[in-house]
């Protein structure tokens, strides 16, 4: 039995769960403040299901990546890596 087979159950252990959802729950609870009942339920549902806001810098980086990917065309391997690196740096 390989090490991977021994470690596989640990990957699904709750202690390894993503803490981003826990952080989101904490932030939403704080933001809900003194709300109670149906108002709080509705707010929490909305807050927990909302996607994180994307900053202008992140959006610009995504657009740049999309543009460079299109410009890279059929390049592969090292040629593609070199091109993408230069393109993303603005060379």
MOPAC internal coordinates of N, CA, C and O (Angstrom, degrees):
PM7 1SCF
backbone

  N    0.0000 0     0.00 0     0.00 0    0    0    0
  C    1.4610 1     0.00 0     0.00 0    1    0    0
  C    1.5310 1   107.03 1     0.00 0    2    1    0
  O    1.2310 1   120.66 1   -52.53 1    3    2    1
  N    1.3018 1   116.34 1   127.47 1    3    2    1
  C    1.4556 1   121.16 1  -177.82 1    5    3    2
  C    1.5207 1   112.29 1   -78.77 1    6    5    3
  O    1.2310 1   121.62 1   -14.23 1    7    6    5
  N    1.3111 1   114.51 1   165.77 1    7    6    5
  C    1.4628 1   120.85 1   178.64 1    9    7    6
  C    1.5255 1   111.06 1   -61.29 1   10    9    7
  O    1.2310 1   120.99 1   142.54 1   11   10    9
  N    1.3277 1   115.71 1   -37.46 1   11   10    9
  C    1.4696 1   119.35 1  -179.85 1   13   11   10
  C    1.5196 1   110.58 1   -59.60 1   14   13   11
  O    1.2310 1   120.12 1   140.01 1   15   14   13
  N    1.3375 1   117.38 1   -39.99 1   15   14   13
  C    1.4655 1   120.73 1   179.64 1   17   15   14
  C    1.5215 1   110.95 1   -66.21 1   18   17   15
  O    1.2310 1   120.53 1   147.31 1   19   18   17
  N    1.3168 1   116.59 1   -32.69 1   19   18   17
  C    1.4644 1   120.28 1   178.74 1   21   19   18
  C    1.5214 1   111.97 1   -74.44 1   22   21   19
  O    1.2310 1   120.57 1   146.91 1   23   22   21
  N    1.3279 1   116.52 1   -33.09 1   23   22   21
  C    1.4614 1   120.82 1  -176.79 1   25   23   22
  C    1.5230 1   113.14 1   -87.36 1   26   25   23
  O    1.2310 1   119.87 1   163.05 1   27   26   25
  N    1.3400 1   117.85 1   -16.95 1   27   26   25
  C    1.4532 1   121.47 1  -177.30 1   29   27   26
  C    1.5278 1   113.15 1   -53.88 1   30   29   27
  O    1.2310 1   118.71 1   133.84 1   31   30   29
  N    1.3366 1   120.06 1   -46.16 1   31   30   29
  C    1.4694 1   118.77 1   179.41 1   33   31   30
  C    1.5306 1   112.86 1   -59.84 1   34   33   31
  O    1.2310 1   119.87 1   150.51 1   35   34   33
  N    1.3128 1   117.86 1   -29.49 1   35   34   33
  C    1.4665 1   120.91 1   179.80 1   37   35   34
  C    1.5231 1   111.86 1   -67.47 1   38   37   35
  O    1.2310 1   120.47 1   151.63 1   39   38   37
  N    1.3289 1   116.70 1   -28.37 1   39   38   37
  C    1.4640 1   120.59 1  -179.05 1   41   39   38
  C    1.5243 1   111.44 1   -65.06 1   42   41   39
  O    1.2310 1   120.39 1   155.08 1   43   42   41
  N    1.3200 1   116.86 1   -24.92 1   43   42   41
  C    1.4575 1   120.74 1  -178.32 1   45   43   42
  C    1.5210 1   112.74 1  -102.94 1   46   45   43
  O    1.2310 1   120.35 1  -173.41 1   47   46   45
  N    1.3077 1   116.94 1     6.59 1   47   46   45
  C    1.4621 1   121.39 1   179.58 1   49   47   46
  C    1.5243 1   109.36 1   -71.63 1   50   49   47
  O    1.2310 1   119.47 1   -42.98 1   51   50   49
  N    1.3444 1   118.62 1   137.02 1   51   50   49
  C    1.4709 1   121.59 1  -177.54 1   53   51   50
  C    1.5187 1   113.90 1   -56.54 1   54   53   51
  O    1.2310 1   119.77 1   152.72 1   55   54   53
  N    1.3107 1   118.05 1   -27.28 1   55   54   53
  C    1.4658 1   120.18 1   179.95 1   57   55   54
  C    1.5193 1   111.33 1   -64.39 1   58   57   55
  O    1.2310 1   120.69 1   158.02 1   59   58   57
  N    1.3241 1   116.28 1   -21.98 1   59   58   57
  C    1.4636 1   120.34 1  -179.84 1   61   59   58
  C    1.5235 1   111.76 1   -94.79 1   62   61   59
  O    1.2310 1   120.42 1  -172.27 1   63   62   61
  N    1.3197 1   116.81 1     7.73 1   63   62   61
  C    1.4695 1   120.70 1  -178.83 1   65   63   62
  C    1.5184 1   109.86 1   -63.18 1   66   65   63
  O    1.2310 1   121.25 1   -27.09 1   67   66   65
  N    1.3186 1   115.21 1   152.91 1   67   66   65
  C    1.4612 1   121.54 1   179.94 1   69   67   66
  C    1.5266 1   109.70 1   -65.35 1   70   69   67
  O    1.2310 1   120.52 1   -55.09 1   71   70   69
  N    1.3125 1   116.60 1   124.91 1   71   70   69
  C    1.4658 1   119.87 1  -178.29 1   73   71   70
  C    1.5203 1   112.11 1   -81.49 1   74   73   71
  O    1.2310 1   119.78 1   173.27 1   75   74   73
  N    1.3212 1   118.03 1    -6.73 1   75   74   73
  C    1.4652 1   118.95 1  -179.85 1   77   75   74
  C    1.5280 1   110.90 1   -63.29 1   78   77   75
  O    1.2310 1   119.95 1   143.17 1   79   78   77
  N    1.3339 1   117.71 1   -36.83 1   79   78   77
  C    1.4590 1   120.41 1   177.67 1   81   79   78
  C    1.5273 1   109.91 1   -67.02 1   82   81   79
  O    1.2310 1   120.35 1   141.46 1   83   82   81
  N    1.3292 1   116.94 1   -38.54 1   83   82   81
  C    1.4659 1   120.50 1   177.17 1   85   83   82
  C    1.5277 1   110.24 1   -64.27 1   86   85   83
  O    1.2310 1   120.79 1   138.51 1   87   86   85
  N    1.3141 1   116.10 1   -41.49 1   87   86   85
  C    1.4694 1   120.59 1   178.66 1   89   87   86
  C    1.5264 1   110.47 1   -63.78 1   90   89   87
  O    1.2310 1   120.97 1   140.37 1   91   90   89
  N    1.3327 1   115.75 1   -39.63 1   91   90   89
  C    1.4612 1   120.68 1   179.31 1   93   91   90
  C    1.5284 1   109.82 1   -64.89 1   94   93   91
  O    1.2310 1   120.35 1   137.90 1   95   94   93
  N    1.3403 1   116.94 1   -42.10 1   95   94   93
  C    1.4592 1   121.62 1   179.22 1   97   95   94
  C    1.5332 1   110.13 1   -61.32 1   98   97   95
  O    1.2310 1   120.57 1   136.35 1   99   98   97
  N    1.3182 1   116.51 1   -43.65 1   99   98   97
  C    1.4598 1   121.09 1   178.95 1  101   99   98
  C    1.5227 1   110.94 1   -61.67 1  102  101   99
  O    1.2310 1   120.69 1   134.30 1  103  102  101
  N    1.3273 1   116.28 1   -45.70 1  103  102  101
  C    1.4655 1   120.65 1  -179.46 1  105  103  102
  C    1.5274 1   110.98 1   -64.52 1  106  105  103
  O    1.2310 1   120.28 1   137.28 1  107  106  105
  N    1.3303 1   117.07 1   -42.72 1  107  106  105
  C    1.4706 1   120.49 1   179.86 1  109  107  106
  C    1.5279 1   110.78 1   -65.40 1  110  109  107
  O    1.2310 1   120.31 1   138.44 1  111  110  109
  N    1.3292 1   117.02 1   -41.56 1  111  110  109
  C    1.4659 1   120.45 1   177.79 1  113  111  110
  C    1.5183 1   111.07 1   -59.50 1  114  113  111
  O    1.2310 1   121.15 1   136.65 1  115  114  113
  N    1.3239 1   115.40 1   -43.35 1  115  114  113
  C    1.4665 1   120.21 1  -179.91 1  117  115  114
  C    1.5283 1   110.02 1   -64.01 1  118  117  115
  O    1.2310 1   120.96 1   137.03 1  119  118  117
  N    1.3236 1   115.77 1   -42.97 1  119  118  117
  C    1.4578 1   120.98 1  -178.61 1  121  119  118
  C    1.5394 1   111.83 1   -68.00 1  122  121  119
  O    1.2310 1   120.66 1   148.60 1  123  122  121
  N    1.3331 1   116.35 1   -31.40 1  123  122  121
  C    1.4682 1   120.70 1  -179.99 1  125  123  122
  C    1.5204 1   111.49 1   -67.61 1  126  125  123
  O    1.2310 1   120.77 1   153.92 1  127  126  125
  N    1.3135 1   116.13 1   -26.08 1  127  126  125
  C    1.4630 1   120.77 1   176.39 1  129  127  126
  C    1.5138 1   113.58 1    53.52 1  130  129  127
  O    1.2310 1   120.09 1    57.84 1  131  130  129
  N    1.3224 1   117.43 1  -122.16 1  131  130  129
  C    1.4619 1   122.82 1  -173.97 1  133  131  130
  C    1.5226 1   113.23 1   -93.81 1  134  133  131
  O    1.2310 1   119.75 1  -169.73 1  135  134  133
  N    1.3311 1   118.09 1    10.27 1  135  134  133
  C    1.4675 1   119.68 1   179.05 1  137  135  134
  C    1.5191 1   109.50 1   -59.37 1  138  137  135
  O    1.2310 1   120.99 1   -30.72 1  139  138  137
  N    1.3244 1   115.71 1   149.28 1  139  138  137
  C    1.4601 1   120.49 1  -179.72 1  141  139  138
  C    1.5266 1   110.45 1  -137.95 1  142  141  139
  O    1.2310 1   120.95 1   -18.27 1  143  142  141
  N    1.3180 1   115.79 1   161.73 1  143  142  141
  C    1.4622 1   122.87 1   172.95 1  145  143  142
  C    1.5079 1   114.62 1    59.97 1  146  145  143
  O    1.2310 1   121.56 1    41.21 1  147  146  145
  N    1.3371 1   114.62 1  -138.79 1  147  146  145
  C    1.4669 1   121.28 1  -176.08 1  149  147  146
  C    1.5239 1   112.59 1   -62.02 1  150  149  147
  O    1.2310 1   120.86 1   145.53 1  151  150  149
  N    1.3337 1   115.95 1   -34.47 1  151  150  149
  C    1.4711 1   119.51 1   178.90 1  153  151  150
  C    1.5273 1   109.60 1   -61.55 1  154  153  151
  O    1.2310 1   120.42 1   134.46 1  155  154  153
  N    1.3369 1   116.80 1   -45.54 1  155  154  153
  C    1.4708 1   121.37 1  -179.65 1  157  155  154
  C    1.5261 1   110.35 1   -65.55 1  158  157  155
  O    1.2310 1   120.36 1   135.87 1  159  158  157
  N    1.3487 1   116.92 1   -44.13 1  159  158  157
  C    1.4726 1   120.47 1   179.31 1  161  159  158
  C    1.5239 1   110.70 1   -57.76 1  162  161  159
  O    1.2310 1   120.69 1   132.50 1  163  162  161
  N    1.3273 1   116.29 1   -47.50 1  163  162  161
  C    1.4607 1   120.61 1  -178.97 1  165  163  162
  C    1.5313 1   110.96 1   -63.24 1  166  165  163
  O    1.2310 1   121.04 1   136.65 1  167  166  165
  N    1.3298 1   115.61 1   -43.35 1  167  166  165
  C    1.4605 1   119.07 1   179.50 1  169  167  166
  C    1.5231 1   110.84 1   -62.79 1  170  169  167
  O    1.2310 1   120.11 1   132.61 1  171  170  169
  N    1.3371 1   117.39 1   -47.39 1  171  170  169
  C    1.4633 1   121.37 1  -178.00 1  173  171  170
  C    1.5268 1   110.99 1   -62.15 1  174  173  171
  O    1.2310 1   120.27 1   138.87 1  175  174  173
  N    1.3290 1   117.09 1   -41.13 1  175  174  173
  C    1.4573 1   120.34 1   178.78 1  177  175  174
  C    1.5246 1   110.35 1   -60.44 1  178  177  175
  O    1.2310 1   121.05 1   133.54 1  179  178  177
  N    1.3160 1   115.60 1   -46.46 1  179  178  177
  C    1.4600 1   120.85 1  -179.83 1  181  179  178
  C    1.5310 1   110.88 1   -65.13 1  182  181  179
  O    1.2310 1   120.86 1   134.16 1  183  182  181
  N    1.3058 1   115.97 1   -45.84 1  183  182  181
  C    1.4745 1   121.25 1  -177.19 1  185  183  182
  C    1.5301 1   111.15 1   -63.52 1  186  185  183
  O    1.2310 1   120.45 1   134.33 1  187  186  185
  N    1.3260 1   116.75 1   -45.67 1  187  186  185
  C    1.4602 1   120.13 1  -176.65 1  189  187  186
  C    1.5248 1   113.07 1   -72.35 1  190  189  187
  O    1.2310 1   120.04 1   154.92 1  191  190  189
  N    1.3240 1   117.53 1   -25.08 1  191  190  189
  C    1.4610 1   119.86 1  -179.35 1  193  191  190
  C    1.5215 1   112.74 1   -91.12 1  194  193  191
  O    1.2310 1   120.09 1   170.79 1  195  194  193
  N    1.3223 1   117.43 1    -9.21 1  195  194  193
  C    1.4602 1   119.79 1  -178.51 1  197  195  194
  C    1.5244 1   110.59 1   -72.62 1  198  197  195
  O    1.2310 1   121.43 1   -32.55 1  199  198  197
  N    1.2982 1   114.88 1   147.45 1  199  198  197
  C    1.4520 1   121.21 1   177.97 1  201  199  198
  C    1.5250 1   108.61 1   -85.98 1  202  201  199
  O    1.2310 1   120.47 1   -30.77 1  203  202  201
  N    1.3460 1   116.70 1   149.23 1  203  202  201
  C    1.4621 1   119.00 1   178.03 1  205  203  202
  C    1.5258 1   111.03 1   -62.09 1  206  205  203
  O    1.2310 1   120.85 1   -33.83 1  207  206  205
  N    1.3076 1   115.97 1   146.17 1  207  206  205
  C    1.4631 1   120.80 1   179.36 1  209  207  206
  C    1.5285 1   109.48 1   -73.00 1  210  209  207
  O    1.2310 1   121.44 1   -39.31 1  211  210  209
  N    1.3113 1   114.85 1   140.69 1  211  210  209
  C    1.4598 1   121.26 1   179.12 1  213  211  210
  C    1.5213 1   107.87 1   -97.93 1  214  213  211
  O    1.2310 1   120.95 1   -52.56 1  215  214  213
  N    1.3218 1   115.80 1   127.44 1  215  214  213
  C    1.4623 1   119.71 1  -179.76 1  217  215  214
  C    1.5266 1   109.83 1   -73.17 1  218  217  215
  O    1.2310 1   121.04 1   -16.03 1  219  218  217
  N    1.3177 1   115.62 1   163.97 1  219  218  217
  C    1.4671 1   120.66 1   177.92 1  221  219  218
  C    1.5270 1   110.58 1   -60.89 1  222  221  219
  O    1.2310 1   120.84 1   141.50 1  223  222  221
  N    1.3352 1   116.00 1   -38.50 1  223  222  221
  C    1.4689 1   120.29 1   179.99 1  225  223  222
  C    1.5258 1   110.52 1   -65.13 1  226  225  223
  O    1.2310 1   120.43 1   138.21 1  227  226  225
  N    1.3494 1   116.78 1   -41.79 1  227  226  225
  C    1.4530 1   119.93 1   178.61 1  229  227  226
  C    1.5248 1   110.80 1   -64.98 1  230  229  227
  O    1.2310 1   120.55 1   139.17 1  231  230  229
  N    1.3205 1   116.55 1   -40.83 1  231  230  229
  C    1.4621 1   120.51 1   179.53 1  233  231  230
  C    1.5283 1   110.44 1   -65.20 1  234  233  231
  O    1.2310 1   120.34 1   139.24 1  235  234  233
  N    1.3185 1   116.96 1   -40.76 1  235  234  233
  C    1.4581 1   120.97 1   178.22 1  237  235  234
  C    1.5291 1   110.69 1   -62.93 1  238  237  235
  O    1.2310 1   120.46 1   139.63 1  239  238  237
  N    1.3417 1   116.72 1   -40.37 1  239  238  237
  C    1.4628 1   120.88 1   179.20 1  241  239  238
  C    1.5275 1   110.40 1   -65.31 1  242  241  239
  O    1.2310 1   120.38 1   139.99 1  243  242  241
  N    1.3287 1   116.89 1   -40.01 1  243  242  241
  C    1.4713 1   120.54 1   177.89 1  245  243  242
  C    1.5207 1   110.77 1   -62.44 1  246  245  243
  O    1.2310 1   120.49 1   136.57 1  247  246  245
  N    1.3406 1   116.67 1   -43.43 1  247  246  245
  C    1.4613 1   120.82 1   179.59 1  249  247  246
  C    1.5190 1   111.13 1   -64.16 1  250  249  247
  O    1.2310 1   120.76 1   139.84 1  251  250  249
  N    1.3338 1   116.15 1   -40.16 1  251  250  249
  C    1.4550 1   121.18 1   179.20 1  253  251  250
  C    1.5292 1   110.08 1   -63.75 1  254  253  251
  O    1.2310 1   120.68 1   137.40 1  255  254  253
  N    1.3465 1   116.31 1   -42.60 1  255  254  253
  C    1.4592 1   121.17 1   179.37 1  257  255  254
  C    1.5268 1   110.32 1   -63.01 1  258  257  255
  O    1.2310 1   120.59 1   137.59 1  259  258  257
  N    1.3248 1   116.48 1   -42.41 1  259  258  257
  C    1.4605 1   121.42 1   179.50 1  261  259  258
  C    1.5292 1   110.00 1   -62.51 1  262  261  259
  O    1.2310 1   120.68 1   135.44 1  263  262  261
  N    1.3167 1   116.30 1   -44.56 1  263  262  261
  C    1.4609 1   121.48 1  -179.56 1  265  263  262
  C    1.5346 1   111.14 1   -63.97 1  266  265  263
  O    1.2310 1   120.77 1   134.67 1  267  266  265
  N    1.3332 1   116.14 1   -45.33 1  267  266  265
  C    1.4668 1   120.31 1  -179.93 1  269  267  266
  C    1.5268 1   111.18 1   -65.35 1  270  269  267
  O    1.2310 1   120.11 1   141.05 1  271  270  269
  N    1.3331 1   117.40 1   -38.95 1  271  270  269
  C    1.4645 1   120.79 1   177.64 1  273  271  270
  C    1.5179 1   110.71 1   -60.29 1  274  273  271
  O    1.2310 1   120.72 1   136.60 1  275  274  273
  N    1.3266 1   116.23 1   -43.40 1  275  274  273
  C    1.4620 1   120.40 1   179.25 1  277  275  274
  C    1.5253 1   110.43 1   -64.65 1  278  277  275
  O    1.2310 1   120.49 1   138.05 1  279  278  277
  N    1.3182 1   116.66 1   -41.95 1  279  278  277
  C    1.4631 1   121.34 1  -178.69 1  281  279  278
  C    1.5278 1   111.98 1   -70.24 1  282  281  279
  O    1.2310 1   120.01 1   153.89 1  283  282  281
  N    1.3295 1   117.59 1   -26.11 1  283  282  281
  C    1.4665 1   121.33 1  -179.08 1  285  283  282
  C    1.5211 1   111.31 1   -67.37 1  286  285  283
  O    1.2310 1   121.19 1   154.61 1  287  286  285
  N    1.3242 1   115.33 1   -25.39 1  287  286  285
  C    1.4628 1   119.22 1   176.21 1  289  287  286
  C    1.5157 1   113.39 1    57.84 1  290  289  287
  O    1.2310 1   120.83 1    51.33 1  291  290  289
  N    1.3324 1   116.02 1  -128.67 1  291  290  289
  C    1.4633 1   122.28 1  -176.15 1  293  291  290
  C    1.5241 1   113.59 1   -93.47 1  294  293  291
  O    1.2310 1   120.15 1  -171.25 1  295  294  293
  N    1.3071 1   117.32 1     8.75 1  295  294  293
  C    1.4683 1   119.16 1   179.42 1  297  295  294
  C    1.5253 1   109.35 1   -58.62 1  298  297  295
  O    1.2310 1   120.68 1   -32.19 1  299  298  297
  N    1.3394 1   116.30 1   147.81 1  299  298  297
  C    1.4594 1   121.38 1  -179.51 1  301  299  298
  C    1.5219 1   109.91 1  -137.86 1  302  301  299
  O    1.2310 1   121.39 1   -18.50 1  303  302  301
  N    1.3248 1   114.94 1   161.50 1  303  302  301
  C    1.4613 1   121.65 1   173.52 1  305  303  302
  C    1.5154 1   113.77 1    60.87 1  306  305  303
  O    1.2310 1   121.69 1    41.12 1  307  306  305
  N    1.3382 1   114.38 1  -138.88 1  307  306  305
  C    1.4653 1   121.06 1  -176.71 1  309  307  306
  C    1.5234 1   112.44 1   -62.20 1  310  309  307
  O    1.2310 1   120.83 1   144.46 1  311  310  309
  N    1.3386 1   116.02 1   -35.54 1  311  310  309
  C    1.4631 1   119.15 1   178.91 1  313  311  310
  C    1.5350 1   110.07 1   -60.83 1  314  313  311
  O    1.2310 1   120.40 1   137.40 1  315  314  313
  N    1.3404 1   116.84 1   -42.60 1  315  314  313
  C    1.4622 1   121.18 1   179.35 1  317  315  314
  C    1.5279 1   110.78 1   -66.75 1  318  317  315
  O    1.2310 1   120.46 1   136.25 1  319  318  317
  N    1.3397 1   116.72 1   -43.75 1  319  318  317
  C    1.4757 1   120.87 1   179.50 1  321  319  318
  C    1.5241 1   110.80 1   -58.63 1  322  321  319
  O    1.2310 1   121.07 1   133.68 1  323  322  321
  N    1.3227 1   115.56 1   -46.32 1  323  322  321
  C    1.4642 1   120.26 1  -179.59 1  325  323  322
  C    1.5271 1   110.71 1   -63.26 1  326  325  323
  O    1.2310 1   120.91 1   134.89 1  327  326  325
  N    1.3238 1   115.87 1   -45.11 1  327  326  325
  C    1.4640 1   119.66 1   179.36 1  329  327  326
  C    1.5290 1   110.81 1   -61.42 1  330  329  327
  O    1.2310 1   120.19 1   130.82 1  331  330  329
  N    1.3344 1   117.25 1   -49.18 1  331  330  329
  C    1.4775 1   121.50 1  -177.58 1  333  331  330
  C    1.5178 1   110.61 1   -61.49 1  334  333  331
  O    1.2310 1   120.27 1   138.42 1  335  334  333
  N    1.3011 1   117.08 1   -41.58 1  335  334  333
  C    1.4690 1   120.38 1   179.62 1  337  335  334
  C    1.5191 1   110.64 1   -60.08 1  338  337  335
  O    1.2310 1   120.69 1   131.70 1  339  338  337
  N    1.3265 1   116.29 1   -48.30 1  339  338  337
  C    1.4668 1   120.43 1   179.00 1  341  339  338
  C    1.5124 1   112.09 1   -64.80 1  342  341  339
  O    1.2310 1   120.65 1   138.11 1  343  342  341
  N    1.3117 1   116.37 1   -41.89 1  343  342  341
  C    1.4651 1   120.83 1  -178.39 1  345  343  342
  C    1.5291 1   110.52 1   -64.12 1  346  345  343
  O    1.2310 1   120.31 1   133.82 1  347  346  345
  N    1.3173 1   117.01 1   -46.18 1  347  346  345
  C    1.4692 1   120.34 1  -178.55 1  349  347  346
  C    1.5239 1   113.09 1   -67.92 1  350  349  347
  O    1.2310 1   120.96 1   152.06 1  351  350  349
  N    1.3339 1   115.77 1   -27.94 1  351  350  349
  C    1.4684 1   120.30 1   176.58 1  353  351  350
  C    1.5167 1   111.82 1   -79.85 1  354  353  351
  O    1.2310 1   121.50 1   164.31 1  355  354  353
  N    1.3316 1   114.73 1   -15.69 1  355  354  353
  C    1.4617 1   119.25 1  -179.49 1  357  355  354
  C    1.5066 1   113.61 1    89.93 1  358  357  355
  O    1.2310 1   120.48 1  -161.41 1  359  358  357
  N    1.3343 1   116.68 1    18.59 1  359  358  357
  C    1.4733 1   120.76 1   178.85 1  361  359  358
  C    1.5086 1   111.04 1   -71.32 1  362  361  359
  O    1.2310 1   120.10 1   180.00 1  363  362  361

